[in-house]
Amino acid sequence: MKRWSAVLLAAFLAAFPALAWQDAIRLRTVVIDAGHGGHDPGAINKNSKLKEKDINLDLALRLGALIEKGCPDVKVVYTRKTDKFVELAERGNIANRNHADLFISIHVNSAKSTAASGTETFVMGTDKSSSNMEVCKRENSVILLEDDYSTTYEGFDPNNPESYIIFNLMQNAHFEQSIAFAALVQQNFINNGPVKKSRGVRQAPLMVLWRTTMPSALIEVGFLSNANDRSTLNQAAKRQKIAEDIYEAFHAFKQQYDSNSGFEIDASVLATDEPEEEPEPAVAPTVTPAGPHWEIQILASAKKLKNGSPDLKGETDYQCRFINGMYKYSVGNFSSREDAAKQLPAVRKKFSGAFIIKVD
């Protein structure tokens, strides 16, 4: 079987000139998903009468217009362009049917605490920490509004933690690209966004991302439950700025995608839950490589891990850095991204969510 696969691949490549092959891997289609809609309003602020579904749609249409103008070679597809209900499974199906190269789902956050604020971008993953699970329950609970949801989603119950075990198999081939796009979004929000606080890039088992067969991310642009975020989201000019920030991330991602040169990930925007205890002010790495280079990040932890910790899976030669309240562990010291990419498959056999980072 492997021999025939190699023969077929060789024949396929020989059938097309090099220029056509390069053109085939360009980012040609993006699907923009305005979360919620119709009889599913999403988050609501009764005092201001703001509804998440309306903000999501406005941002989706603004972003699509920017892409159509700035990247005319890209086809923009919307999961909805009006106030209508679209099932979660169908949102991913729309992306798959259109052979999309990127799926962007836009949402507004909400929390019981009015102090919670800021932007965050999710990629598909299995991190079930408490704050991530609150987002998952809220976003995934939309399926309860669908007919025969238990059959469509294979018995999945968004309120039952045991249901999330099905996502353990979803470390897909587009993880690194999804992380790269999400990191660009958050970095633009930090540098330019009207909602200044960033909660980082996170992994979570989100149903809307589950079956997409391309890089995908869910962007939470702020908290409707927070007065400052709500004020920002209620202003058309600032919603336009948020759309522009996402567009700039899209444009940068497209350049990396089209060049096929690999993705640079700013590890400083990756995050998980805040540590329960006050962290140590600094951490000396186990190894301190000199100069700009590439490493492979294997995990992040709210607390410093002891040597021999099960989470390290026997790794002893690693770097540990304290960045933005998190202990981040990486392995290797590569002079080029290409060298790091050669080692990435072997590292992922132990750490399935590993990805390449650049260290200056």
C-alpha positions in Angstrom: 0.0 0.0 0.0 2.8 2.5 0.9 4.6 1.6 -2.4 1.4 2.3 -4.4 0.8 5.6 -2.5 4.3 6.8 -3.4 3.9 5.8 -7.0 0.5 7.7 -7.3 2.0 10.8 -5.6 4.9 10.8 -7.9 2.6 10.5 -10.9 0.4 13.3 -9.6 3.4 15.6 -9.1 4.8 14.8 -12.6 1.4 15.6 -14.2 1.6 19.2 -13.2 4.3 21.8 -13.8 5.9 23.3 -10.7 4.1 26.6 -11.0 0.7 24.9 -11.1 1.6 22.9 -8.0 2.6 26.1 -6.1 -0.6 27.7 -7.2 -2.6 24.7 -5.9 -1.5 25.3 -2.3 -2.5 29.0 -2.2 -5.1 30.2 0.2 -8.1 30.4 -2.2 -11.2 30.2 0.0 -12.0 31.4 3.5 -15.3 30.6 5.3 -16.4 33.3 7.8 -18.8 32.0 10.5 -21.0 34.6 12.4 -21.8 32.6 15.5 -25.4 32.0 16.7 -28.4 33.6 14.8 -32.1 33.4 14.4 -33.8 31.9 17.5 -30.3 31.5 19.0 -29.3 35.0 20.2 -26.1 33.9 22.0 -25.1 36.2 24.8 -27.5 39.0 25.7 -27.2 42.2 27.7 -30.7 43.2 28.7 -29.9 46.7 29.7 -28.3 47.7 26.4 -30.5 45.3 24.3 -27.3 44.1 22.7 -27.3 40.6 21.3 -24.2 38.5 20.5 -25.7 37.2 17.2 -26.0 40.8 15.8 -22.4 41.8 16.8 -21.1 38.5 15.3 -22.9 39.1 12.0 -21.8 42.7 11.7 -18.2 41.8 12.3 -18.4 38.8 9.9 -19.7 41.0 7.1 -17.1 43.7 7.8 -14.3 41.2 7.8 -15.5 39.6 4.6 -15.7 43.0 2.8 -12.1 43.7 3.8 -10.9 40.4 2.5 -12.8 40.8 -0.8 -11.2 44.2 -1.3 -7.7 43.5 0.0 -7.4 39.9 -1.3 -9.5 39.7 -4.5 -8.0 36.3 -5.3 -9.7 34.8 -2.2 -13.3 33.5 -2.4 -15.2 34.5 0.8 -18.0 32.2 1.9 -20.3 33.0 4.8 -22.2 30.5 7.0 -24.9 33.2 7.3 -25.3 36.7 5.9 -28.7 37.3 7.6 -30.2 36.7 11.0 -30.9 33.0 10.6 -30.2 29.9 12.6 -27.5 27.5 11.3 -26.8 24.2 13.0 -23.3 23.8 14.4 -22.5 20.8 12.3 -23.7 22.6 9.2 -21.3 25.5 9.8 -18.3 23.1 9.5 -20.0 21.3 6.6 -20.2 24.5 4.7 -16.5 25.0 5.1 -15.8 21.4 4.0 -18.1 21.5 1.0 -16.4 24.7 -0.2 -13.0 23.1 0.2 -12.0 26.1 2.4 -8.4 26.8 3.3 -9.3 28.6 6.5 -12.4 28.7 8.8 -13.0 31.7 11.1 -15.8 31.7 13.6 -16.6 35.0 15.3 -18.2 35.2 18.8 -18.7 37.5 21.8 -17.9 36.1 25.2 -19.9 36.3 28.5 -19.2 35.4 32.1 -21.0 35.4 35.5 -18.4 37.8 36.8 -18.7 41.3 35.2 -14.9 41.7 35.9 -14.0 39.2 33.2 -12.9 41.0 30.0 -10.6 40.8 27.0 -10.2 38.9 23.8 -9.2 35.3 23.3 -8.9 32.9 20.3 -9.6 29.2 20.5 -8.3 26.3 18.4 -9.5 22.8 18.5 -7.9 20.9 21.4 -8.5 18.9 24.5 -7.7 21.4 27.2 -10.6 21.0 29.7 -9.5 23.6 32.2 -12.3 25.3 34.1 -12.5 28.6 32.2 -12.2 26.8 28.8 -15.0 24.5 29.8 -17.3 27.4 30.6 -16.8 28.7 27.0 -17.3 25.2 25.6 -20.5 24.6 27.5 -21.9 27.9 26.4 -20.9 27.6 22.7 -21.6 23.9 22.4 -25.0 24.1 24.1 -26.4 25.6 20.9 -27.0 22.0 19.7 -29.8 21.7 22.2 -31.8 24.0 20.0 -31.5 21.6 17.0 -33.8 18.8 16.1 -32.5 15.3 16.9 -29.2 16.7 18.1 -28.3 13.4 19.9 -28.2 11.6 16.6 -26.4 14.3 14.7 -23.7 14.6 17.3 -23.4 10.9 18.2 -24.9 11.3 21.7 -22.8 14.3 22.7 -24.1 16.2 25.7 -22.6 19.7 26.1 -23.3 19.7 29.8 -21.7 16.3 30.5 -17.9 16.4 31.0 -17.7 12.7 30.0 -18.9 13.6 26.5 -15.7 15.6 25.9 -13.7 12.4 25.8 -14.6 12.1 22.1 -12.4 15.1 21.4 -9.3 13.2 22.5 -8.9 11.9 19.0 -9.1 15.4 17.3 -5.4 16.4 17.2 -5.6 17.0 13.5 -3.1 17.8 10.8 -4.0 21.5 10.8 -3.2 22.1 14.5 0.0 24.2 13.8 -1.6 26.3 11.1 -4.6 27.0 13.4 -2.3 28.0 16.2 -0.4 30.3 13.9 -3.5 32.1 12.7 -4.9 32.4 16.2 -1.6 33.8 17.4 -1.6 36.4 14.7 -5.1 37.5 15.6 -4.2 37.9 19.3 -1.0 39.7 18.5 -2.9 42.2 16.4 -5.5 42.7 19.2 -2.7 43.3 21.7 -0.9 45.8 19.4 -3.8 47.6 17.9 -7.2 46.4 19.2 -9.8 48.6 20.9 -10.2 45.8 23.5 -6.7 45.9 24.9 -6.7 43.0 27.3 -5.7 39.7 25.7 -6.5 36.3 27.3 -4.3 34.6 24.8 -4.6 31.6 22.4 -6.3 28.6 24.0 -7.2 25.0 23.1 -10.8 23.8 23.7 -13.1 21.0 22.5 -15.5 23.2 20.5 -18.1 21.5 18.4 -18.1 24.1 15.6 -14.4 23.4 15.0 -14.6 19.6 15.5 -15.2 18.4 11.9 -13.6 21.1 9.9 -10.9 19.8 7.6 -8.8 22.9 7.4 -7.0 25.3 9.8 -9.8 26.9 12.0 -10.2 29.2 14.9 -13.0 30.6 17.0 -12.4 34.3 18.0 -14.0 35.8 21.1 -13.8 39.5 20.6 -14.7 40.7 24.1 -17.2 40.1 26.9 -20.7 41.4 26.6 -21.0 41.0 30.4 -18.2 43.6 30.9 -19.1 47.3 30.8 -15.9 48.4 29.0 -15.9 45.6 26.5 -19.7 46.1 25.9 -19.2 49.8 25.3 -16.5 49.0 22.7 -18.6 46.4 20.9 -21.6 48.8 20.8 -19.6 51.3 18.6 -19.6 50.7 14.9 -16.2 52.4 14.5 -14.6 50.1 17.0 -16.2 47.0 15.5 -14.7 48.1 12.2 -11.3 48.3 14.0 -11.7 44.8 15.3 -12.6 43.5 11.8 -9.5 45.3 10.5 -7.3 43.6 13.1 -8.6 40.2 12.1 -8.1 41.0 8.5 -4.5 42.0 9.1 -4.0 38.6 10.8 -5.7 36.9 7.9 -3.4 38.7 5.4 -0.2 37.8 7.3 -1.4 34.2 7.5 -2.2 34.1 3.8 1.3 35.3 3.0 2.9 32.6 5.1 0.4 30.0 3.7 1.0 31.0 0.0 4.8 31.0 0.4 4.8 27.5 1.9 7.7 28.6 4.0 6.2 27.5 7.3 4.5 29.4 10.1 6.1 31.6 12.7 4.3 31.4 16.1 4.6 34.1 18.7 4.6 31.9 21.8 4.0 34.8 24.2 0.3 35.0 23.2 -0.4 31.4 24.1 -2.2 31.0 27.4 -4.2 28.7 29.7 -5.9 29.4 33.0 -4.3 31.8 35.4 -2.2 30.1 38.1 -4.0 29.6 41.5 -0.9 30.7 43.4 1.4 33.7 42.9 4.0 32.4 40.5 7.8 32.8 41.0 9.1 36.0 39.5 11.5 34.3 37.2 12.7 30.8 36.1 16.1 29.9 34.9 15.9 27.5 31.9 17.4 24.1 32.1 19.4 25.0 29.0 19.9 28.5 27.7 20.7 28.5 23.9 22.3 31.7 22.6 21.0 33.8 19.8 17.9 33.5 17.6 16.9 29.9 17.0 13.9 27.6 16.8 12.6 25.2 19.4 9.6 22.8 19.7 7.2 23.7 22.5 5.8 20.6 24.1 3.5 21.9 26.9 2.6 24.8 29.2 1.7 24.7 32.8 0.3 27.1 35.4 2.7 25.6 37.9 6.4 24.8 37.6 6.9 21.1 37.0 9.4 19.1 39.0 12.0 17.1 37.2 10.6 13.6 36.6 7.0 14.9 36.4 4.7 12.6 34.5 3.7 15.5 32.3 7.2 15.7 30.9 7.0 12.0 29.8 10.6 11.3 30.5 12.1 14.4 28.9 15.1 15.7 30.8 16.8 17.9 28.2 14.3 20.8 27.9 14.0 24.6 28.2 11.6 26.1 30.7 10.6 29.8 30.5 8.2 31.9 32.5 6.1 33.9 30.1 2.8 35.8 30.8 2.1 33.8 34.0 2.8 30.4 32.5 5.7 28.0 32.6 6.4 27.0 29.0 8.5 23.9 28.1 10.3 23.3 24.9 12.9 21.0 23.4 15.6 21.4 20.8 17.8 24.2 19.6 17.6 24.5 15.8 19.3 27.0 13.6 16.5 27.0 11.1 12.7 26.3 11.1 13.3 23.6 8.5 15.6 21.7 10.9 12.9 22.0 13.6 10.2 20.8 11.2 12.2 17.6 10.5 12.1 16.7 14.2 8.5 17.8 14.9 6.9 14.4 13.9 9.1 12.5 16.3 8.3 14.9 19.1 4.6 14.7 18.4 4.6 11.0 19.0 5.1 11.9 22.7 3.5 15.4 22.8 0.6 15.4 20.2 0.1 19.2 20.5 3.8 20.2 20.0 4.5 23.0 17.7 7.5 25.1 16.5 8.4 28.5 18.1 11.0 31.0 17.2 13.2 32.3 20.2 15.1 35.5 19.9 
